[in-house]
Amino acid sequence: MIQKITINPQSGKAFTLKKGAILTVIDPKGQQVSDMVLFNAHDTHEKISSGKTLDFEESILITKGNFLWSNRSQKMMEILEDTNGRNDFLLAPCSPETFQIMYNNHEEHPSCLNNLQTNLAPFGIHPDEVPTAFNIFMNVQFDPKGKISVLPPTSKSGDYVQFKAEMDLIVCLTACSAEDSNGGTFKPIEYHISEA
């Protein structure tokens, strides 16, 4: 029986993943985003790249059959399954400044960036090294003029995305902290790791 690990609402977890291992990220309750960043476990200067991925995959909609690429133009993960089919690779992880600038909220607020930084610190990864995340289940739309809008995720309870590691990795996942990204509520994310 595969053991699922829970990421509590508005928090995160970091872990290592061996080349060839399968990571399954699950939305147990529906409409919950998970930010994911990747680093080469042997050289953390190599990390996931939104720009390289969108370039090489020739699409802004990254889903089953696509790869996630590094800043050194190397494949980091392959997406094996995606039961929801809607993810985002345009927007940066929410940060304290996100809530101040976009929502005029100057009170303390959990954020994906803080959760990524905190959980990656034990691996020697510094705050300025955290890249744009692959936003699993996030529903970003844009109009003909390019105006971006963040809508509630289309993911349902039990939807998942399954990845295969193409190199030894450090992975960090969050249960996103931005109200607009998650339909106004905060819920957990689950994941499990298995061998290929």
N, C-alpha and C positions, 0 to 999 in steps of 0.2 A: 504494500500500500504506500502510495506516494504521500509524503508529509508536506502539507501546505504551510507556508510561513505567512503570517499576517503583518502587514504594515498598517499601523493604526492611523486614523484620520489625521491629516496635517502633520505627518511625520515622514521618516525615510529610513532606508537600510542600505548598507553597502556590503559587498561580498565578492569573493573571487569565483571565476567560472573558467573551467579548463576547456581548451580547444576541443571541439566535438560535442561538448555537453549541450543539452537542450534546456532552455529557460522558458517557462510558461508563465505569463503575467495575466492574472485573472481579475475581472471586475465583478466581485461577488454580489453586489447589490444593484449595480447598474448606474450609469451616468456619473462615473468617477474617473478622472484623469490620473495617469501616472507618468511623471517625468522620468526619463531614463538617460543616464550618461554612461559612457564607456571609455575605459583607458586600457592601453596595452599594459598587462601586468608586469612586464619586464622593462618597460620604459614609458613612464606616465606622460612624457612629452607627446607621445602619440595618443590621440583621443578622437572621439567621434566628431564628424564634421557634417553639419547641415549642408554647407555649400557643395562639398565634394559629392555627398549622397544625391542631392537634387540634380547635380550636373551629370553624374555617371548613370543614374537611373532614369534621367530625362523625364522626370515627373515631380510635381509637388505633392502628389498623393502616394505615399509610401505604404505598401501593404504586402500581402502574400506574393512571393516570387521575387521581391526586391531584396537588395543588400543594403546594409548600413556601412558606410565607408569612413575611413580615418582621414585626418589632415595630411597624412603621408600617402594617400591614394591606395590604401590597403583595405581589403574587405575585413570587417570586424564581426558582423553577424549576417546571417541569412534569415529572412522571415519565412517560416515554413507554413504557418497557418495564421489566419486572422478572421475570426468569426464576425467581427463588427465591420472592419474594412475602412474605418475612418480614423486617421491619426494626423498629427500636425508636426511639421519640422520647420515652421517659419518663425514662431514666437519664442522668445527667451523665457527661462524659468521665472515665475513671479518672484519678486523681491520686495523688501520694505519700500523701495522707491516706486515700485509698481502701484502700490496702494496709495502712496502720497501723491504721485503725479496723475494717475488715471482716475482715482476714486476720491481724492481729497481726504483720505483717511490718514491722519497723522498719529493715530494710536498704535501701540505695539500689535503686530499681526503676524502669525506664522507665515512662512513663505517657503516655496520650493527651493529657492537659492540658498537660504539659510540651512535648510534640511540637507541639501546636497553637500554644502561646505562642511557642516558639522560631522556628517557620516563619512566623508572622504578624508578628513583630517588625519585619522589614524594610519592612513596609507601614504601619508606624506604629500598629499595633494593640497595645494594652497588655494585660497578663495579665487584669486584671479585666473587660475587654471581651469575653472569649471566652464565647460563650453555650453553652447545652445543644446538643450535636451531634445531627444525624440519624445514627443508628447503623445503617449499611447492613449487611445480613445478620445483625444481632443478634437472637437468639431469646429474648425476655423473655416469661415466662408469669406468670399470677397465678391464685390459687385463689379460691373463692367469697367468702372473707373479705378478699380484697385482698392477701394475702401474695405478694410478688414473688419469682420465682426466675429465675435466668439459666441457660439450658440451652445446650448446644452448638449452633452454627448448623446450620440444615438445608441450607445452600448446598453445592452440589457443585462440583467442578472445572469452571471455565468459566462458571459462573453470573454474570450481570451485571445491573446496573441502569443504565438510560439516562435522562439528564436533558436538558431543553432550558432554556437560560437565558432568563429573562423580563426581565432587565435586565443591564447590565454588572456583573460580579461579581468579587470576590476570593474564591477557594475554597481551603480547606485540607482535605486528606485525611490520614488516618493508616492505618497497619496496626496495629490495636489491640494494646495491651500487657498486657491482663488475661487471666490464665490461664483463668478460668471462662468468659469470653466467647467463647473460641476453642477449646473442647474440649481445653484443656490444652497446646496447642502454638502456636507463633508462625510465621506464614507471610507471604509478601509480598502486596501488593495491586497491581493494575495498573490503568491508566486510559489513555484516549485521547480526543482532542478532534477533532471534525469540524464542518464547516459544515452548517447545516440544509438 
